[in-house]
Amino acid sequence: MSDAFSDRPNAQPPASASILGTVLAVQANYYWSKLDQPVQLETSSEPIAFLLCTRRTRLKKIGQQVMVGDRVQIEEPDWIGGRGAIAQVFPRDTELDRPPIANVDQILLVFAMAEPALDPIQLSRFLVKAESTGIEITLCLNKSDLINAEIQQFWRDRLQQWGYQPLLMSLRKYQGIEVLQAALNHKITVISGPSGVGKSSLINRLIPKADLRTGAVSGKLGRGRHTTRHVELFELPTGGLLADTPGFNQPDLTCAPIELAHYFPEARQRLTEQSCQFSDCLHRDEPNCAVRGDWERYEHYLTFLEEVVAHQQAIDRRSDEEASVKVKSRGEGQVQTEPKLAAKKYRRPSRRTEKQTLRNLYSDVDDLSDDLSGDSEDLA
């Protein structure tokens, strides 16, 4: 486990004018970092554990991006001013694009069992998207107090068949919170899920000082309103960091079609027991397919497969268009496209080629003249 989550020793001045930390938030060109060891500044009466940092010009020149969750080395350009400078970004264990965050240990996928109602295909979509990251998944079902015990057990059994052990929780009744806290200890966790399921409320319960804005579920649409608009890591009182992310109702599926089946635990299990006849099998109507069968989410798989196939075809068409079209700038933001002359016969020949062609032509004319002269002498 990284030093960021170890017990903090007494405050010490930075050794060799550099310290280690974790980036908690990024805004413009500033990085709010949590220090592994508190430091004493001349401008503060007490040691500080958080520091506002800039980025060294050298990192910008080499294109080194600094992300939330990055482990960094901070140099001391001006401790009197109370700011540091990130001089090095350590290699990342994991990296997410949406949300942009590094070194995530697990994804906490939060859904509501009611208000809004739990939609199986939407849940499958989020699970597949989370599986595609290769990061451990913890599935949490909130608002369990709004349904009876029989329905709760139905969803437990159903999700176990999908390959998941859901954690049922109720923020209103304070049920399941302790179990969830134990799962978050000493880890960097990203919360994901649709809007309105209680993600921000959950963070407020786990970290009261976070004080995130929450929103009600839209009665007309039956889904939540977006209340989180940026990525930020919050420190858990029991250890670990927690990131809220902007809620979205339909995450995009952009994986390659041949990879999709591996993001369904049920399909992975079938593939470990038996291989398909074809290595590029898409598990639709191919003969001797090991995945195709009567498992519940197979229909979800086929629906998502159509989407990822269409996405791949769009990428291929765009690549073909870019290969056959030349873009020219006309100034003042105007862009003009024209087809590329890919065929060699449409290209203008070089001067050397033209000169050689003329030499060959002159040589042929001289040979023809000699032949005609010879014929005339013979006739004479």
Residue, then its C-alpha position, 0 to 999 in steps of 0.5 A: m500500500s502506498d505511503a499516502f495512506s500510512d499513519r502520519p509521523n510528526a511534522q518534519p521539514p522537507a528533506s532535500a527540498s522535495i516531498l511526496g504527495t498525491v494529487l487530489a484535485v486539478q483546476a486550471n494549472y494548479y494541483w491541490s496535493k495531499l502530502d505524505q508527511p506534513v511540512q512546516l512553512e514559515t507562513s503557517s503556525e502549524p504543519i500543513a498536510f495539503l499544498l497548492c502546486t504548479r507544474r514544472t515547465r520541463l514536464k509541460k515541454i515533454g507533455q507529461q500530464v498531471m492527473v487526479g490520483d497521481r503520485v508526485q514528487i514536489e520540489e520547493p521553489d518558494w516555501i515562503g509563498g506557500r506553494g510547491a512545484i510538481a517536478q516528477v510524476f511517478p508511473r501509474d498503476t491504472e489510468l481512466d479516461r472518463p473520469p480522468i483519474a490515475n491509480v484507482d484501486q476499485i470502482l464503486l458502482v452505485f445503483a438505486m433499487a427504487e426511485p429511480a427503479l433498477d433497470p437491468i440493461q442499464l445496470s449491465r451497461f455500467l457493469v460492462k463499462a466498468e469491466s472494460t477498465g480492468i479495475e476491481i468492481t464493488l456493486c452497491l445497491n442503495k435505497s434498499d429500505l424502499i423494497n421488501a425482503e423478498i425483492q431484495q433476495f431476488w436481486r441478490d440471487r439474480l446478480q450472483q448469477w451475473g457474477y457479482q455479490p451486491l452490497l445492499m445499503s440504505l442511507r436513510k436507515y444507515q444500513g450497510i454503511e459499516v460494511l461499505q466503509a471496510a471495503l473502502n479502507h486504504k484504497i483509491t475508489v471511484i464512485s460511478g453510477p446513474s444520476g440520482v442514485g445517491k452518490s453525492s449523499l453517500i460521500n456526504r455521509l462517509i465524509p461530512k466535510a465534503d459537503l457535496r451538492t445533492g439533487a432530487v430525482s426528476g419526477k417527469l423523467g424518473r431519473g436523477r439530475h447531474t449534481t457533480r461536475h468535476v473530479e476530486l478525491f476526498e480523504l476518508p476518516t478511516g483511511g483511503l481516498l474517494a472520488d465522485t464523478p459526474g453522473f451519466n445515464q448511458p455510458d458509451l461502449t467503445c471496446a472492440p467487438i471481439e473483446l465485448a464477451h470478456y466483460f461479461p463474467e458469465a461469458r468468461q466462465r463459459l470460455t474458460e470451460q470451452s473454446c469457440q471453434f473460431s478465434d474471431c467468434l463474435h458469439r452470434d450465429e457462428p458454429n460451435c460457439a461456447v458463449r451462445g446459450d440461455w444465460e440471462r444477459y445473452e440478450h444484453y450482449l447481443t444488444f451491446l454487440e450491435e452498438v460496438v460493431a456500429h462504433q467500429q464501422a464508424i471508426d473504419r469509415r472515418s479512417d478511410e475518409e481521412a486517408s482519401v481526403k486532403v485538408k487545406s487551411r484557407g485562413e480565418g478559420q476556413v477549411q477546405t477539403e479536396p480528394k487526394l490523388a492517390a493513383k501514381k498516374y495522376r502525379r506530375p512527373s519529375r524533371r529528371t523523368e521528363k528529360q529521360t523521356l525526351r532523350n529516349l524520344y530523340s534516340d528513337v527518331d535518330d534510329l528511325s532516320d538511320d533506317l530510312s537512309g539505309d532503305s533509300e541507299d538500297l533502293a538506289 
